[in-house]
Amino acid sequence: MGLPAPFVNLLLIPLSQPGKILDDPDSADWPQLVGAVAAAVHASESAASRVAAAVEVFLAALDVLDEIEDGDSSPLVEQAGLPLALNASTALLFISQSILAGLPNDGTVASDRSEIMSALATLGISATAGQHRDLSQPSELTPTLAEALDISRAKSGSLTGGACRLAALL
C-alpha cells in the first residue's frame, strides 16, 4: 500500500496490546476462535488465516474507538493524540476490508467475497448498535442485570457471533 512508516507504526500499536496478535500470537483470542470454526468447517488454512487477520485488525480498530468513547486509557491516543488515533482506527477498519477482499476467488472459499464482506459489515453494525445502547445508558443509573446482559449480547455477542460466521462462510 505504500503507507508512510510513522503511520504504519501507529497502526501496529492497537495490534500490539495484551491479547492481540502482535503481543503474543499464541494467546490472541480472535484468531484462535476464527481458526477453530474454520477447522470445524474444513476451510482452507490460507483463507482461514486471512479471515483471522481481518477479524483481528477490525476488532483492534473497534477497541480503539471503544477506549475513546468510554474515556478509557488508550495507548494509541496517549502516543499519537486523539485525531491521529481516530484516523488510525479508521485505517484499520479499511485494512480489514482489504484483507477480506483478497480472499481467493478460485472455488476454495465456499461463499463469495460479497457475502463475506457483508458479514463483516453486519458484525460492525451490530457491535456499534450495542455500543450505542451502552453509551446511551444514563451514567447515574446502574443497569439491571437483564439490561447489562442485553448490552453485552449486543456488543460482545455480536462480535463473537460475527467472527464465527465469517469463518463458517469459508
Disulfide bonds with the S-S distance in Angstrom:
none
